[in-house]
Amino acid sequence: MIKKLFLLGLLFLNLNSCSKSKKSLSDFKFEKGESSLELKIVNGNDYLTYNKPIRTDFKLENIDPNTLSIFGAGIKILTIENGITKTEINVPDNYLESDTLNIKLRFEINGKETKTEFNVPIKREQ
């Protein structure tokens, strides 16, 4: 009986840790009604690296890309096509107080100004 409870506990902890990892990816998504804005790091990581240019895409749904403003250290807008704002982020080492890049976004949904922000972790290359 104790072995079964122990195995059941391990199974529960394993399933719980999987659900938490999914939630961390949603930290880079904003949704309001039918409109959404999502940050995707093109290399598949959920973090940036200091002193390394990394391609990122801001995917917009039901948001006019001409109303989008992006604020943050080391962000360069490359192109805007098909509702995706392609950017490159290159944060210099020792530029930020913490190892988190705060990206502030301003855009319009149905003519109303909307703001959100994403806090993206930054790591040092090993």
N, C-alpha and C positions, 0 to 999 in steps of 0.2 A: 504494500500500500504506500509506503514512504517513497519507494522508487518511482511509482507511478506519479505521485504528487511532484516529486523532483523533476521528472521528465516533462510533466505538464507545465511546470514553472519555467523550465528552460525554453520550451516551445513558445510560451507567452512572451518571454523576454525577447526572443529572436524575432517574432512577428512585430512586436512593439518597436524594436530598433529599425526594422524595415520601413515602417510607416513614418518614423521621424525623418529618415533620409529623404523620403519623397517630399515632405513638407519643406525642407530646406531649399529645394529648387523653386518652390512657389514664392520665395522671398523676392524674386526678380520679376514679379508679374503684378500688374494693377488691373483690376476689373471694376467697371461701373456700368451696370445695365448691359447693353449689347456692345459697349466699347471696351477695348483692352489694349494694354501696352505691355510688352514683354521684352526683357533684356536677355539675349542669348550670347554666351561667350562661345565663339566659333570653334575653339579647340576642344570643347566638351567639358572643360573644368568648371567648377563653381567658384573659382577664385582667379585673381589676376596675379602677375608676377612683376616685382619691381624691375625697372630698367629694361623691360622687354615689351616691344610693341605687340599688342594682342588685339586681333580683330573681334569686334562685337557688333551685333545687330540689334536694333530696336524695332521690333515688329509691332505695327500699329493695325488695329482693326476698328473701323468706324471712327477714326480720328484723322483729321486732315493733317498730313505731314508738314504742311506749310505753317502750321500753328505750333509746332514742336520746338521747344528750346531745351537744350541739354547743358547743364552746368556741372563741372567737376574738373579736378586736376588731370592734366595730360590727355584730355579727350579731343580728338580731331575727327570732324565729320568728313567722310570720303564721298559717298553718293547717297542719293535717295531714289529708290526705284521700287515700284509695286508695293507700296505701303511699308517698306523696310528701309530704315535709316542705317546705313552701314558706317561704322565708326572704327577708329583705332584708338586704343588707350595705352599710353606709355607713362607710367608714374615713376618719377625719379626716386631713387633710394633716399631715405632720410628727409623726404619732402613733407610727409604727413606726421601728425602727432601720434596717431594709432595706426595699426595695420589694417585699416578699413577705409576704402574710398567711398565717400558720400556723393552719390550722383543725384542731383536735383533735376526734376523734369517739370516743365510747364507746357500745357497744351489746352486746346479748347474741345469741349464735347457739347455739341448742339449750341454753340455760341457762348457757352459759359466757361470761364477760365478755370482750369483744374490743375492742381499741383500734386506731385508725389515724389518720393525719393527711394532710392535703392542703396543699401549699405553692402558693398562688395568687399569681401576679404582680400587682402594682398599678402602674398608670401614672398620670401626671398628664395632665389634660385639656389639649389643645393650644389 
